Amino acid sequence: MAEQHREFLEAGAQVLAIVHDSPQAARAFLAQHPSPFPLLLDATHALFEQYGVESKLASLGQRPGLFVIDSEGVVRFTHLGRQQWEIPSNPVVLEEVRCLPCEATR
């Protein structure tokens, strides 16, 4: 998403990444991989558990979860992958974001 961050902003989205690492590990990651959007820490996994994102040994760690949440806090799109690489493409997510105004008028 970093590559198309500007497109997400232009579509009215605020992108956030939530990581379950320690603050030190997150800082080390950001030093190697700068991010145009905020990284939020969930070291206790409370948010991961609330949204059903699980950590499984078979998936080599944290399974990916991606959510599009509207301005009212309603989850409009959910994707929970089984493996780290199973995430929706940016065009798919952008289409969901762009459709949020459509959902509001239904």
Backbone as CSV, one residue per row, in Angstrom:
resi,resn,N_x,N_y,N_z,CA_x,CA_y,CA_z,C_x,C_y,C_z
1,MET,0.807,-1.200,0.000,0.000,0.000,0.000,0.843,1.253,0.000
2,ALA,2.072,1.096,0.434,2.940,2.268,0.472,3.128,2.861,-0.915
3,GLU,3.197,1.987,-1.934,3.411,2.462,-3.295,2.245,3.307,-3.798
4,GLN,1.060,2.995,-3.354,-0.133,3.705,-3.833,-0.798,4.522,-2.721
5,HIS,-0.034,4.891,-1.729,-0.589,5.626,-0.597,-1.319,6.885,-1.041
6,ARG,-0.752,7.618,-1.988,-1.374,8.855,-2.475,-2.763,8.571,-3.042
7,GLU,-2.921,7.479,-3.780,-4.231,7.124,-4.345,-5.253,6.851,-3.242
8,PHE,-4.810,6.210,-2.180,-5.720,5.955,-1.063,-6.147,7.268,-0.416
9,LEU,-5.202,8.187,-0.231,-5.537,9.496,0.339,-6.521,10.239,-0.552
10,GLU,-6.270,10.211,-1.864,-7.159,10.904,-2.803,-8.553,10.292,-2.814
11,ALA,-8.657,8.999,-2.467,-9.957,8.338,-2.399,-10.642,8.587,-1.053
12,GLY,-9.970,9.350,-0.183,-10.563,9.690,1.111,-10.253,8.703,2.220
13,ALA,-9.263,7.845,2.014,-8.928,6.826,3.010,-7.762,7.265,3.882
14,GLN,-7.768,6.799,5.102,-6.624,6.927,5.997,-6.112,5.510,6.202
15,VAL,-4.896,5.238,5.777,-4.304,3.907,5.910,-3.550,3.836,7.223
16,LEU,-3.781,2.772,7.959,-3.056,2.489,9.199,-2.608,1.041,9.148
17,ALA,-1.432,0.778,9.646,-0.965,-0.596,9.790,-0.857,-0.885,11.276
18,ILE,-1.297,-2.055,11.659,-1.230,-2.444,13.057,-0.296,-3.641,13.151
19,VAL,0.707,-3.519,14.002,1.697,-4.580,14.163,1.662,-5.091,15.593
20,HIS,2.031,-6.348,15.748,1.980,-6.944,17.082,3.357,-7.094,17.718
21,ASP,4.339,-6.433,17.159,5.697,-6.511,17.688,5.893,-5.562,18.866
22,SER,7.058,-5.669,19.456,7.436,-4.745,20.518,7.755,-3.384,19.899
23,PRO,7.754,-2.329,20.701,8.133,-1.016,20.168,9.528,-1.018,19.542
24,GLN,10.456,-1.757,20.138,11.817,-1.810,19.604,11.833,-2.478,18.227
25,ALA,11.104,-3.579,18.077,11.057,-4.280,16.792,10.384,-3.416,15.732
26,ALA,9.342,-2.696,16.103,8.645,-1.815,15.157,9.560,-0.686,14.702
27,ARG,10.313,-0.106,15.636,11.259,0.957,15.275,12.340,0.429,14.331
28,ALA,12.831,-0.768,14.603,13.863,-1.372,13.750,13.303,-1.622,12.346
29,PHE,12.058,-2.103,12.279,11.425,-2.344,10.980,11.283,-1.038,10.207
30,LEU,10.789,0.009,10.872,10.599,1.300,10.214,11.919,1.928,9.778
31,ALA,12.991,1.660,10.502,14.298,2.172,10.104,14.723,1.558,8.772
32,GLN,14.363,0.302,8.554,14.700,-0.402,7.315,13.683,-0.156,6.208
33,HIS,12.404,0.043,6.604,11.296,0.166,5.652,10.412,1.344,6.038
34,PRO,10.796,2.567,5.698,9.967,3.732,6.060,8.545,3.584,5.508
35,SER,7.593,4.066,6.258,6.182,3.945,5.881,5.554,5.324,5.750
36,PRO,4.764,5.547,4.690,4.088,6.836,4.543,2.849,6.958,5.429
37,PHE,2.445,5.853,6.040,1.272,5.877,6.911,1.661,5.387,8.305
38,PRO,0.856,5.716,9.308,1.191,5.356,10.685,1.156,3.852,10.930
39,LEU,2.078,3.406,11.772,2.079,2.047,12.301,1.636,2.134,13.750
40,LEU,0.635,1.380,14.097,0.145,1.334,15.472,0.558,0.015,16.091
41,LEU,0.947,0.049,17.361,1.394,-1.156,18.045,0.241,-1.825,18.785
42,ASP,0.202,-3.140,18.681,-0.764,-3.952,19.417,-0.003,-5.114,20.048
43,ALA,0.931,-4.782,20.926,1.809,-5.783,21.524,1.045,-6.835,22.324
44,THR,-0.123,-6.486,22.838,-0.908,-7.448,23.627,-1.876,-8.264,22.767
45,HIS,-1.949,-7.950,21.488,-2.835,-8.626,20.532,-4.321,-8.351,20.785
46,ALA,-4.642,-7.362,21.590,-6.043,-7.078,21.908,-6.842,-6.728,20.655
47,LEU,-6.316,-5.871,19.807,-7.017,-5.485,18.588,-7.056,-6.642,17.590
48,PHE,-5.958,-7.364,17.491,-5.922,-8.531,16.606,-7.022,-9.515,16.999
49,GLU,-7.160,-9.770,18.291,-8.192,-10.698,18.764,-9.594,-10.149,18.500
50,GLN,-9.793,-8.865,18.707,-11.105,-8.254,18.488,-11.567,-8.425,17.044
51,TYR,-10.627,-8.352,16.101,-10.971,-8.463,14.684,-10.765,-9.865,14.118
52,GLY,-10.419,-10.823,14.960,-10.303,-12.205,14.518,-9.051,-12.522,13.726
53,VAL,-8.007,-11.708,13.875,-6.741,-11.963,13.190,-5.912,-12.859,14.101
54,GLU,-5.569,-14.046,13.611,-4.908,-15.034,14.449,-3.453,-15.224,14.077
55,SER,-2.696,-15.677,15.037,-1.316,-16.066,14.799,-1.276,-17.584,14.847
56,LYS,-0.790,-18.196,13.784,-0.743,-19.651,13.694,0.639,-20.092,13.258
57,LEU,1.132,-21.145,13.852,2.427,-21.685,13.484,2.436,-22.116,12.016
58,ALA,1.331,-22.692,11.542,1.261,-23.179,10.161,1.388,-22.053,9.133
59,SER,1.070,-20.825,9.517,1.182,-19.702,8.575,2.470,-18.907,8.801
60,LEU,3.379,-19.483,9.575,4.675,-18.853,9.858,4.531,-17.503,10.547
61,GLY,3.577,-17.399,11.427,3.415,-16.163,12.188,2.025,-15.589,12.056
62,GLN,1.953,-14.274,12.118,0.677,-13.575,12.089,0.021,-13.682,10.726
63,ARG,-1.220,-14.093,10.719,-1.978,-14.123,9.479,-2.380,-12.700,9.122
64,PRO,-2.419,-12.373,7.842,-2.755,-10.996,7.461,-4.255,-10.722,7.566
65,GLY,-4.573,-9.565,8.043,-5.959,-9.109,8.080,-6.019,-7.711,7.494
66,LEU,-7.024,-7.468,6.679,-7.197,-6.154,6.078,-8.664,-5.773,6.207
67,PHE,-8.901,-4.563,6.685,-10.262,-4.108,6.932,-10.452,-2.713,6.352
68,VAL,-11.605,-2.488,5.742,-12.006,-1.144,5.327,-13.140,-0.766,6.259
69,ILE,-12.917,0.302,7.007,-13.875,0.759,8.016,-14.332,2.148,7.626
70,ASP,-15.645,2.357,7.601,-16.149,3.666,7.177,-16.033,4.693,8.294
71,SER,-16.415,5.913,8.013,-16.263,7.007,8.978,-17.156,6.848,10.202
72,GLU,-18.146,5.954,10.121,-19.014,5.687,11.268,-18.494,4.522,12.118
73,GLY,-17.377,3.918,11.687,-16.804,2.798,12.430,-17.350,1.442,12.019
74,VAL,-18.094,1.389,10.916,-18.669,0.130,10.434,-17.668,-0.541,9.491
75,VAL,-17.381,-1.810,9.752,-16.485,-2.571,8.889,-17.242,-2.886,7.600
76,ARG,-16.718,-2.402,6.474,-17.376,-2.578,5.171,-16.711,-3.642,4.314
77,PHE,-15.472,-3.992,4.632,-14.745,-5.004,3.865,-13.783,-5.694,4.815
78,THR,-13.741,-7.009,4.745,-12.848,-7.797,5.589,-12.132,-8.824,4.744
79,HIS,-10.858,-8.965,4.978,-10.101,-10.062,4.380,-9.155,-10.606,5.443
80,LEU,-9.311,-11.890,5.751,-8.396,-12.572,6.665,-7.690,-13.656,5.867
81,GLY,-6.392,-13.507,5.701,-5.619,-14.482,4.945,-5.169,-15.640,5.816
82,ARG,-4.782,-16.723,5.148,-4.247,-17.876,5.861,-2.723,-17.862,5.893
83,GLN,-2.111,-17.146,4.957,-0.661,-17.048,4.859,-0.275,-15.580,4.727
84,GLN,0.964,-15.255,5.049,1.436,-13.873,5.030,1.204,-13.175,3.693
85,TRP,1.327,-13.887,2.606,1.234,-13.277,1.279,-0.200,-13.157,0.778
86,GLU,-1.160,-13.660,1.504,-2.556,-13.607,1.070,-3.218,-12.306,1.514
87,ILE,-3.007,-11.282,0.713,-3.652,-9.998,0.970,-4.261,-9.497,-0.340
88,PRO,-5.363,-8.787,-0.268,-5.975,-8.262,-1.495,-5.049,-7.262,-2.181
89,SER,-5.179,-7.182,-3.485,-4.374,-6.222,-4.238,-4.844,-4.801,-3.941
90,ASN,-3.971,-3.844,-4.169,-4.334,-2.443,-3.967,-5.552,-2.028,-4.787
91,PRO,-5.654,-2.423,-6.072,-6.854,-2.040,-6.827,-8.153,-2.570,-6.208
92,VAL,-8.120,-3.772,-5.661,-9.318,-4.325,-5.016,-9.694,-3.490,-3.798
93,VAL,-8.714,-3.153,-2.988,-8.980,-2.368,-1.773,-9.412,-0.951,-2.131
94,LEU,-8.770,-0.364,-3.133,-9.167,0.984,-3.572,-10.616,0.997,-4.047
95,GLU,-11.038,-0.034,-4.745,-12.428,-0.110,-5.199,-13.379,-0.151,-4.006
96,GLU,-13.017,-0.889,-2.975,-13.844,-0.934,-1.757,-13.914,0.439,-1.102
97,VAL,-12.794,1.135,-1.046,-12.753,2.477,-0.447,-13.605,3.444,-1.253
98,ARG,-13.443,3.384,-2.559,-14.199,4.296,-3.418,-15.694,4.025,-3.366
99,CYS,-16.073,2.821,-2.976,-17.494,2.468,-2.914,-18.131,2.872,-1.575
100,LEU,-17.355,3.330,-0.627,-17.919,3.705,0.675,-19.037,4.752,0.557
101,PRO,-18.885,5.799,-0.253,-19.998,6.746,-0.394,-21.251,6.050,-0.949
102,CYS,-21.067,5.040,-1.795,-22.221,4.287,-2.334,-22.952,3.590,-1.202
103,GLU,-22.195,2.996,-0.287,-22.785,2.275,0.851,-23.578,3.226,1.738
104,ALA,-23.075,4.438,1.914,-23.721,5.390,2.806,-25.082,5.839,2.283
105,THR,-25.281,5.773,0.970,-26.551,6.242,0.412,-27.556,5.115,0.247
106,ARG,-27.181,3.900,0.575,-28.104,2.759,0.440,-29.046,2.656,1.601
